């Protein structure tokens, strides 16, 4: 039986667990990682910037409740450079 493709949030989580993407990470760092690692959608197309922003927002526990079905598994805070950083809930 074939395994279904890993979701983007699953790929991000895996990258943090293996140390490829260091937590906490900013949206800019995540976008750079997606480009560098050539992370693409199941249909072979690149992820749109708006899709990446949406997965971060929709997965953030601070944005509960929302109307989407994404599991809230990211936490966020604003760093000393006034940039939002994300990390997985432990």
Buried (B, 14 or more C-beta within 10 A) or exposed (E): EEEEEEEBBEBBBEBBEEEEBEBBBBBEBBBEBBEEEEBEEEEEEEBEEEEBEBBBBBBBEEBEEEEEEBEBBBBBEEEEEEEBBBBBEE
